Amino acid sequence: MSKIADVPAVKKFKSLSGIPIETVYGPEHLAEIEARRDIGEPGQFPYVRGIHETMYRGKLWTMRQFAGFATPEETNRRYHYLLSQGQTGLSVAFDLPTLMGFDADHAASQGEVGKCGVAISSLEDMETLFQGIPLGDVTVSMTINSPASIIWAMYLVVAEKQGADWKTVGGTLQNDILKEFIAQKEYIYPPKPSMRLVTDSIEFATHNTPKFNPVSISGYHIREAGSNAVQELAFTLRDGMEYVDWALERGLPVDMFAPRLSFFFNSHNDFFEEIAKFRAARKIWALAMRDRYGAKDERSMKLRFHAQTAGCSLTWQQPYNNVVRTAVQALAAVIGGCQSLHTNSLDEAYALPSEEAVTLALRTQQIIAHESGVPNAVDPFGGSYYVEWLTAEMEKRANEYIRNIDAMGGMIPAIERGYPQTEIANASFEFQQEVERQEAIIVGVNKFTDEKADPIALLQIDQTAQETQVRKLESLRRRRDNVAVQRSLDRLRECARGTENTMPYILDCVRAYATLGEICDAFRDEFGTYTETSIL
């Protein structure tokens, strides 16, 4: 064998997004950056260093653990437990039938009720879910997309029944249908009628629920589908611009609705890249709102975001390693300036989290908040040659993607031609190749493995959840005024055929105790359903 063959390959140092990283950074790397113009101070345009002057000195981020499983009764007990342990906001996970707009007794729901979230089929279920939880005082985030308007209507009616004023009810509806077409694939209707429903909710929120965020533009699922950090940043922000375009076309002034738009990002393993991503996101959004859309209100320019640690980074091998991954990712989100945070549990590669695991995940946030000293200083890596260079590089690369999508005519034409889907698939494939070549190391998976893994206790969801939910639906359909239900559904169909805002009609259906599936079926009758054309 030749001596050349014996020489090891030179290691390439790069970020998870493939950005080449030099050995050291200095002033020469920031030669084109003007600090006051391009970075600014905390709480000042372009908000690279954070949207608040004092950040966590004034108020800690909201600790909002994502939770939902089995029946509304069981999830309600988990919520009360989490609040008792110091959680400061709720976040609802719905099961797959609910996400797809099917009732628990639908044939397509068989075997899935309550398995990946809580089963919600009616207003009665929503009333049970929040029993004993004052919605006028607790902010709630709901991860729901295609049926988002319906679930939100149920939530608002429960708040109404509790005596809460809609003007003061706070929370966030994910309601990001574009990322469903791009990444998660839990869509029901074609893109344009789907976007109409999102725009209806933005318009309704603008006039009726000024403290509720009607859309949480979500890069989290884009990243979970295999994108890199640059793609997550670019596609998420361009999705946000698409929602702004539709709301403006509806006739809403930008500064009336933009302050209530929020974002949801993944916080992954590459510590510095994630911090740079969050800092770049604020700048790109601030510049777009000011220069592209002419916003005048600084609240329109301030990108507010929730972060969740990376579920796709969790491994079933050596699951206690996931505690360390989550801590690193959570620290990046906090240093990056998140407004709220969910920390994943160590057992989530196996199942929904157990009570013990979710408590440890919450304690991770509390230790960062109260023991690490990190909240004491705003943007503690601000001014780092490396972090400032990487922030600018992330901004530049993300803007290249945004310009490409603009040239295609917007996000919907880009989705229809498969552009973001293909970019994500290619990035995912490339990373998997690196894992298989051991160029990317996953501890416990392709290096430092241990065949003698100790079993961990898991949360089990059996079929009793489905049986319980089906019985409740049967009882509801016997007790409700079915004539009133049918009348409300007929009016909703008529509205869907026209151009009126659908939200008042959805609320009427919900108040009559029409089910989620029945309301979604009314829309299916008018809008049809969507099947993606795969592009290989």
C-alpha positions as CSV (number, residue, x, y, z in Angstrom):
1,M,0.0,0.0,0.0
2,S,1.3,3.4,-0.9
3,K,2.2,6.0,1.7
4,I,-0.4,8.4,0.2
5,A,-3.1,5.9,0.9
6,D,-2.1,5.7,4.5
7,V,-2.5,9.4,5.0
8,P,-5.9,10.1,6.7
9,A,-8.4,12.4,5.0
10,V,-8.2,16.0,6.2
11,K,-11.2,16.6,8.5
12,K,-13.6,19.2,7.2
13,F,-14.9,21.5,9.9
14,K,-18.4,22.7,9.1
15,S,-21.7,23.5,10.7
16,L,-24.7,21.1,10.5
17,S,-25.9,23.2,7.6
18,G,-22.6,22.6,5.8
19,I,-21.2,26.1,6.3
20,P,-17.3,25.8,6.3
21,I,-15.9,26.9,9.7
22,E,-12.4,28.4,9.9
23,T,-10.1,27.8,12.9
24,V,-10.4,31.2,14.4
25,Y,-12.3,34.4,13.7
26,G,-11.2,38.0,14.1
27,P,-12.0,41.6,13.1
28,E,-11.3,40.9,9.5
29,H,-14.3,38.6,9.3
30,L,-16.6,41.5,10.3
31,A,-15.1,44.1,8.0
32,E,-18.4,44.5,6.1
33,I,-20.5,44.6,9.2
34,E,-21.4,48.0,10.6
35,A,-22.3,47.4,14.3
36,R,-25.0,50.1,14.7
37,R,-26.7,49.4,11.4
38,D,-26.4,45.6,11.1
39,I,-26.5,44.5,14.8
40,G,-27.8,47.3,16.9
41,E,-28.6,47.1,20.7
42,P,-31.0,44.8,22.5
43,G,-34.6,46.0,22.0
44,Q,-33.6,48.2,19.0
45,F,-33.9,47.7,15.2
46,P,-32.9,45.3,13.6
47,Y,-33.3,43.3,16.9
48,V,-30.4,40.9,16.2
49,R,-29.6,41.1,19.9
50,G,-33.2,40.5,21.1
51,I,-36.6,42.2,21.0
52,H,-36.4,43.4,24.6
53,E,-33.9,45.8,26.1
54,T,-33.5,43.8,29.3
55,M,-34.7,40.4,28.0
56,Y,-34.8,37.8,30.8
57,R,-33.8,40.3,33.5
58,G,-37.3,41.7,33.1
59,K,-39.2,38.5,32.5
60,L,-38.1,34.9,32.0
61,W,-39.2,33.0,29.0
62,T,-42.4,31.0,29.3
63,M,-41.8,27.4,30.2
64,R,-44.4,25.7,28.0
65,Q,-44.2,21.9,27.9
66,F,-46.1,20.3,25.0
67,A,-48.5,17.7,26.4
68,G,-51.5,15.7,25.4
69,F,-52.4,12.0,25.3
70,A,-55.4,9.6,25.5
71,T,-58.6,11.3,26.7
72,P,-59.3,14.9,27.6
73,E,-59.7,13.7,31.2
74,E,-56.2,12.2,31.4
75,T,-54.6,15.2,29.7
76,N,-56.4,17.6,32.0
77,R,-54.8,15.8,35.0
78,R,-51.4,16.1,33.3
79,Y,-51.9,19.9,32.8
80,H,-52.8,20.4,36.5
81,Y,-49.7,18.4,37.4
82,L,-47.4,20.5,35.2
83,L,-48.8,23.7,36.5
84,S,-48.3,22.5,40.0
85,Q,-44.6,21.8,39.2
86,G,-43.9,25.4,38.0
87,Q,-44.8,25.3,34.3
88,T,-45.9,28.8,33.3
89,G,-48.0,28.1,30.1
90,L,-49.8,25.2,28.5
91,S,-49.2,23.6,25.0
92,V,-51.7,21.1,23.6
93,A,-50.7,18.1,21.5
94,F,-53.6,16.6,19.5
95,D,-53.9,13.0,18.3
96,L,-53.6,12.2,14.6
97,P,-57.4,11.8,13.9
98,T,-57.9,15.3,15.4
99,L,-55.0,16.7,13.3
100,M,-56.6,15.2,10.2
101,G,-60.2,16.4,11.0
102,F,-61.7,13.0,11.9
103,D,-63.9,12.2,14.9
104,A,-62.8,9.4,17.2
105,D,-65.4,7.0,15.8
106,H,-64.4,7.5,12.1
107,A,-63.0,4.4,10.4
108,A,-59.7,6.3,9.7
109,S,-59.3,6.9,13.4
110,Q,-59.1,3.2,14.3
111,G,-56.0,2.5,16.4
112,E,-54.8,6.1,16.5
113,V,-57.1,7.7,19.1
114,G,-55.1,9.3,21.9
115,K,-51.9,7.8,20.7
116,C,-49.8,10.9,19.8
117,G,-51.8,13.5,21.6
118,V,-55.2,14.1,23.1
119,A,-58.4,13.2,21.3
120,I,-60.8,16.2,20.7
121,S,-64.0,15.6,18.7
122,S,-66.4,18.1,20.2
123,L,-66.9,21.2,22.4
124,E,-67.6,18.8,25.2
125,D,-64.1,17.4,24.9
126,M,-62.6,20.9,25.0
127,E,-64.6,21.8,28.0
128,T,-63.2,18.7,29.8
129,L,-59.7,19.4,28.6
130,F,-59.6,22.8,30.4
131,Q,-61.8,22.0,33.4
132,G,-60.4,23.9,36.4
133,I,-58.0,25.9,34.3
134,P,-58.9,29.5,33.9
135,L,-58.3,30.5,30.3
136,G,-58.5,34.1,31.1
137,D,-55.3,33.7,33.2
138,V,-53.3,30.9,31.5
139,T,-51.9,31.3,28.0
140,V,-52.3,28.2,25.8
141,S,-50.5,27.1,22.6
142,M,-52.3,24.7,20.4
143,T,-50.5,22.6,17.7
144,I,-53.2,22.2,15.2
145,N,-53.2,23.2,11.5
146,S,-55.8,22.0,8.9
147,P,-58.7,22.1,11.5
148,A,-57.1,25.0,13.4
149,S,-60.1,27.4,13.0
150,I,-62.4,24.7,14.4
151,I,-60.3,23.9,17.4
152,W,-59.7,27.6,18.1
153,A,-63.5,28.2,18.0
154,M,-63.9,25.4,20.6
155,Y,-61.3,27.0,22.7
156,L,-62.9,30.5,22.5
157,V,-66.3,29.1,23.4
158,V,-64.9,27.3,26.4
159,A,-63.3,30.6,27.5
160,E,-66.6,32.4,26.9
161,K,-68.4,29.8,29.1
162,Q,-65.8,30.4,31.8
163,G,-66.7,34.1,31.7
164,A,-63.4,35.2,30.2
165,D,-63.3,38.2,27.9
166,W,-62.0,37.3,24.4
167,K,-60.2,40.7,24.4
168,T,-58.0,39.5,27.3
169,V,-57.5,35.8,26.4
170,G,-53.9,35.1,25.4
171,G,-52.4,32.2,23.6
172,T,-51.2,30.9,20.2
173,L,-52.7,28.8,17.4
174,Q,-50.2,27.1,15.2
175,N,-52.4,27.3,12.1
176,D,-49.4,27.1,9.8
177,I,-50.8,25.2,6.8
178,L,-47.8,26.1,4.5
179,K,-45.4,24.0,6.5
180,E,-47.8,21.1,6.3
181,F,-47.5,21.2,2.5
182,I,-43.8,21.6,2.8
183,A,-42.9,19.1,5.6
184,Q,-45.4,17.5,7.9
185,K,-48.1,16.6,5.4
186,E,-51.1,16.8,7.7
187,Y,-53.2,18.8,5.3
188,I,-56.8,18.3,4.3
189,Y,-57.9,20.9,1.7
190,P,-56.0,22.3,-1.4
191,P,-53.5,25.1,-0.7
192,K,-55.7,28.1,-1.7
193,P,-58.8,27.3,0.3
194,S,-56.5,26.3,3.2
195,M,-54.9,29.7,3.0
196,R,-58.4,31.3,3.0
197,L,-59.1,29.6,6.3
198,V,-55.8,30.9,7.8
199,T,-56.5,34.4,6.6
200,D,-60.0,34.2,8.0
201,S,-58.5,33.4,11.4
202,I,-56.0,36.3,11.1
203,E,-58.8,38.7,10.2
204,F,-61.1,37.4,13.0
205,A,-58.3,37.6,15.6
206,T,-57.4,41.2,14.5
207,H,-60.9,42.4,15.3
208,N,-61.9,40.1,18.3
209,T,-58.9,38.6,20.1
210,P,-56.1,41.2,20.2
211,K,-53.9,39.2,22.6
212,F,-54.2,35.9,20.8
213,N,-51.6,34.9,18.1
214,P,-53.7,33.4,15.2
215,V,-50.6,31.9,13.5
216,S,-47.4,30.4,14.8
217,I,-45.2,30.2,11.7
218,S,-43.4,27.0,12.2
219,G,-39.9,26.0,11.2
220,Y,-39.8,23.2,13.8
221,H,-41.5,20.6,11.5
222,I,-39.4,21.7,8.5
223,R,-36.3,20.9,10.6
224,E,-37.8,17.6,11.8
225,A,-38.4,16.6,8.2
226,G,-34.7,16.8,7.5
227,S,-33.9,20.4,6.6
228,N,-30.7,22.1,7.7
229,A,-30.7,25.3,9.8
230,V,-30.5,27.6,6.8
231,Q,-33.4,26.0,5.1
232,E,-35.5,26.1,8.3
233,L,-34.7,29.8,8.6
234,A,-35.5,30.6,5.0
235,F,-38.6,28.6,4.4
236,T,-40.1,29.6,7.8
237,L,-39.6,33.3,7.2
238,R,-40.8,33.1,3.6
239,D,-44.0,31.3,4.9
240,G,-44.5,34.2,7.2
241,M,-44.2,36.6,4.3
242,E,-46.8,34.6,2.4
243,Y,-49.3,35.0,5.3
244,V,-48.6,38.7,5.3
245,D,-49.3,38.9,1.6
246,W,-52.6,37.1,1.9
247,A,-53.7,39.3,4.9
248,L,-52.8,42.5,3.0
249,E,-54.8,41.3,0.0
250,R,-57.7,40.8,2.4
251,G,-57.5,44.5,3.1
252,L,-55.9,44.4,6.6
253,P,-53.4,47.1,7.3
254,V,-50.0,45.5,8.1
255,D,-49.6,47.1,11.6
256,M,-53.1,45.8,12.6
257,F,-52.2,42.1,12.3
258,A,-48.4,41.7,12.1
259,P,-47.8,42.3,15.8
260,R,-49.7,39.1,16.6
261,L,-47.8,36.9,14.2
262,S,-45.4,34.6,16.0
263,F,-42.8,32.0,15.1
264,F,-41.8,28.5,16.2
265,F,-38.3,27.2,15.7
266,N,-36.3,24.0,16.3
267,S,-33.3,24.2,18.5
268,H,-30.8,21.6,17.4
269,N,-27.4,20.3,18.3
270,D,-25.0,22.7,16.6
271,F,-24.9,25.2,19.5
272,F,-23.4,28.3,17.8
273,E,-25.3,27.8,14.5
274,E,-28.6,27.7,16.4
275,I,-27.8,30.9,18.3
276,A,-26.8,32.5,15.0
277,K,-30.0,31.3,13.4
278,F,-32.2,32.9,16.0
279,R,-30.3,36.2,15.8
280,A,-30.5,36.2,11.9
281,A,-34.2,35.4,12.0
282,R,-34.9,38.6,13.9
283,K,-33.0,40.7,11.5
284,I,-34.4,39.2,8.3
285,W,-38.0,39.6,9.6
286,A,-37.4,43.2,10.8
287,L,-36.0,44.3,7.5
288,A,-38.8,42.5,5.6
289,M,-41.5,44.1,7.6
290,R,-40.0,47.6,7.3
291,D,-38.7,47.6,3.8
292,R,-40.9,45.0,2.0
293,Y,-44.2,45.8,3.7
294,G,-43.8,49.3,5.0
295,A,-44.6,48.5,8.6
296,K,-44.4,51.5,11.0
297,D,-45.2,49.9,14.3
298,E,-42.0,48.4,15.9
299,R,-44.2,45.5,17.2
300,S,-44.7,44.4,13.6
301,M,-40.9,44.2,13.1
302,K,-40.1,42.3,16.3
303,L,-39.9,38.5,15.6
304,R,-41.3,36.7,18.7
305,F,-40.6,32.9,18.8
306,H,-41.2,29.8,20.7
307,A,-38.5,27.1,20.6
308,Q,-38.6,23.4,21.1
309,T,-35.6,21.2,21.4
310,A,-35.0,18.8,18.5
311,G,-37.1,15.7,18.6
312,C,-35.3,14.3,15.5
313,S,-32.0,14.4,17.5
314,L,-33.3,12.1,20.2
315,T,-32.2,8.4,20.0
316,W,-33.8,5.3,21.4
317,Q,-30.2,4.0,21.9
318,Q,-28.9,5.1,25.3
319,P,-31.9,7.3,25.9
320,Y,-30.3,9.1,28.9
321,N,-28.0,10.8,26.4
322,N,-31.1,12.7,25.3
323,V,-31.1,14.6,28.6
324,V,-27.7,16.1,27.7
325,R,-28.8,16.8,24.1
326,T,-31.9,18.6,25.4
327,A,-29.9,20.7,27.9
328,V,-27.5,21.9,25.1
329,Q,-30.3,22.7,22.8
330,A,-32.3,24.5,25.4
331,L,-29.3,26.6,26.4
332,A,-28.9,27.6,22.7
333,A,-32.6,28.7,22.5
334,V,-32.3,30.8,25.7
335,I,-29.0,32.4,24.6
336,G,-30.7,33.0,21.2
337,G,-33.5,34.9,22.8
338,C,-36.6,32.7,22.7
339,Q,-39.9,34.0,24.3
340,S,-41.1,30.5,25.3
341,L,-39.5,27.0,25.3
342,H,-40.4,23.4,25.3
343,T,-37.8,20.9,26.4
344,N,-38.1,17.3,25.1
345,S,-38.2,14.3,27.4
346,L,-35.6,11.5,27.4
347,D,-38.1,8.9,26.4
348,E,-39.7,10.6,23.3
349,A,-37.8,8.4,20.8
350,Y,-40.0,5.5,22.3
351,A,-43.3,7.1,23.2
352,L,-45.1,10.1,24.6
353,P,-43.3,11.3,27.7
354,S,-43.9,9.7,31.1
355,E,-44.7,12.0,34.1
356,E,-41.1,11.4,35.5
357,A,-39.5,12.2,32.2
358,V,-41.5,15.4,31.5
359,T,-40.7,16.6,35.0
360,L,-37.0,16.2,34.4
361,A,-37.4,18.1,31.1
362,L,-39.1,21.0,32.9
363,R,-36.4,20.9,35.6
364,T,-33.8,21.4,32.8
365,Q,-35.4,24.7,31.9
366,Q,-35.7,25.7,35.6
367,I,-32.0,25.0,36.2
368,I,-31.0,27.1,33.2
369,A,-33.3,29.9,34.5
370,H,-32.3,29.9,38.1
371,E,-28.8,28.3,38.4
372,S,-26.8,28.8,35.3
373,G,-26.5,32.6,35.4
374,V,-27.3,32.8,31.6
375,P,-30.3,35.1,32.0
376,N,-28.2,37.8,33.7
377,A,-26.8,39.2,30.5
378,V,-28.6,40.1,27.3
379,D,-27.2,38.4,24.2
380,P,-24.1,37.2,26.0
381,F,-22.4,36.1,22.7
382,G,-23.1,39.4,21.0
383,G,-19.8,40.8,19.7
384,S,-18.2,37.4,19.4
385,Y,-16.3,37.5,16.1
386,Y,-17.5,34.0,15.3
387,V,-21.1,34.4,16.3
388,E,-21.5,37.7,14.5
389,W,-19.9,36.3,11.3
390,L,-22.0,33.2,11.5
391,T,-25.2,35.3,12.0
392,A,-24.4,37.3,8.9
393,E,-23.6,34.1,7.0
394,M,-26.9,32.5,8.0
395,E,-28.7,35.7,6.9
396,K,-27.0,35.8,3.5
397,R,-27.7,32.1,2.8
398,A,-31.3,32.3,3.9
399,N,-32.0,35.4,1.8
400,E,-30.7,33.5,-1.3
401,Y,-33.5,30.9,-0.7
402,I,-36.1,33.7,-0.2
403,R,-35.1,35.4,-3.4
404,N,-35.5,32.1,-5.3
405,I,-39.0,31.6,-3.9
406,D,-39.9,35.2,-4.8
407,A,-38.8,34.5,-8.4
408,M,-41.1,31.5,-8.5
409,G,-44.1,33.7,-7.6
410,G,-44.4,33.0,-3.9
411,M,-44.5,30.0,-1.6
412,I,-47.6,28.3,-3.0
413,P,-46.1,28.1,-6.6
414,A,-42.8,26.9,-5.0
415,I,-44.6,24.2,-3.1
416,E,-46.6,23.1,-6.2
417,R,-43.3,22.6,-8.1
418,G,-41.8,20.8,-5.1
419,Y,-38.9,23.3,-4.5
420,P,-38.7,23.4,-0.7
421,Q,-39.6,19.7,-0.4
422,T,-36.8,18.7,-2.7
423,E,-34.3,20.9,-0.9
424,I,-35.2,19.4,2.4
425,A,-35.0,15.8,1.0
426,N,-31.6,16.5,-0.4
427,A,-30.3,17.9,2.9
428,S,-31.7,14.9,4.8
429,F,-30.1,12.4,2.4
430,E,-26.7,14.2,2.6
431,F,-26.8,14.1,6.4
432,Q,-27.7,10.5,6.5
433,Q,-24.8,9.7,4.2
434,E,-22.5,11.5,6.6
435,V,-23.8,9.5,9.5
436,E,-23.3,6.2,7.7
437,R,-19.7,7.3,6.8
438,Q,-19.2,8.4,10.4
439,E,-18.4,11.9,9.2
440,A,-21.2,13.0,11.5
441,I,-21.1,11.3,14.9
442,I,-24.3,10.4,16.9
443,V,-23.2,9.2,20.3
444,G,-24.6,5.8,21.0
445,V,-25.8,5.3,17.5
446,N,-22.8,5.1,15.1
447,K,-20.0,5.5,17.8
448,F,-19.6,4.8,21.5
449,T,-22.4,2.2,21.2
450,D,-23.5,-0.1,24.1
451,E,-25.5,-3.2,23.4
452,K,-26.5,-3.6,27.1
453,A,-29.1,-0.8,27.2
454,D,-31.2,-0.7,30.4
455,P,-35.0,-0.6,29.8
456,I,-36.8,2.6,30.8
457,A,-40.4,3.0,32.0
458,L,-42.7,4.2,29.2
459,L,-46.2,5.7,29.0
460,Q,-48.6,3.3,27.5
461,I,-51.8,4.3,25.7
462,D,-54.2,1.4,25.2
463,Q,-57.5,1.1,23.3
464,T,-59.6,2.2,26.2
465,A,-59.1,5.8,25.1
466,Q,-60.8,5.1,21.8
467,E,-63.6,3.2,23.4
468,T,-64.2,6.0,25.9
469,Q,-64.3,8.7,23.2
470,V,-66.6,6.7,20.9
471,R,-69.1,6.3,23.8
472,K,-69.0,10.0,24.5
473,L,-69.7,10.8,20.9
474,E,-72.6,8.5,20.8
475,S,-74.1,10.1,23.9
476,L,-73.5,13.6,22.5
477,R,-75.3,12.9,19.3
478,R,-78.3,11.6,21.2
479,R,-78.5,14.6,23.5
480,R,-77.8,17.6,21.2
481,D,-80.3,19.4,19.0
482,N,-79.5,17.7,15.7
483,V,-81.8,20.0,13.8
484,A,-79.8,23.0,15.0
485,V,-76.5,21.2,14.2
486,Q,-77.6,20.5,10.6
487,R,-78.8,24.1,10.2
488,S,-75.4,25.5,11.3
489,L,-73.5,23.1,9.0
490,D,-75.7,24.1,6.1
491,R,-74.9,27.8,6.7
492,L,-71.2,27.0,7.0
493,R,-71.3,25.2,3.6
494,E,-73.1,28.3,2.0
495,C,-70.4,30.5,3.5
496,A,-67.6,28.4,2.2
497,R,-69.0,28.7,-1.3
498,G,-68.8,32.5,-1.0
499,T,-66.2,34.9,0.3
500,E,-67.4,35.7,3.9
501,N,-65.2,35.1,6.9
502,T,-65.8,31.5,8.0
503,M,-65.1,32.0,11.7
504,P,-68.5,33.3,12.8
505,Y,-70.1,30.3,11.1
506,I,-67.6,27.8,12.6
507,L,-68.4,29.3,16.1
508,D,-72.1,28.7,15.5
509,C,-71.5,25.1,14.6
510,V,-69.3,24.6,17.7
511,R,-71.9,26.2,20.0
512,A,-74.5,23.8,18.5
513,Y,-72.1,20.9,19.4
514,A,-71.4,19.9,15.8
515,T,-68.3,17.7,15.9
516,L,-64.9,18.4,14.5
517,G,-65.4,15.7,11.8
518,E,-68.8,17.1,10.8
519,I,-67.4,20.6,10.4
520,C,-64.4,19.4,8.5
521,D,-66.7,17.4,6.2
522,A,-68.7,20.5,5.4
523,F,-65.5,22.1,4.2
524,R,-64.5,18.9,2.4
525,D,-67.8,19.1,0.5
526,E,-67.0,22.6,-0.8
527,F,-63.2,22.7,-1.0
528,G,-62.3,19.1,-1.8
529,T,-59.2,17.4,-0.5
530,Y,-55.6,17.6,-1.6
531,T,-53.1,14.9,-2.8
532,E,-49.5,15.9,-3.3
533,T,-47.8,15.2,-6.6
534,S,-44.5,13.7,-5.7
535,I,-41.5,15.1,-7.5
536,L,-38.5,12.7,-7.6
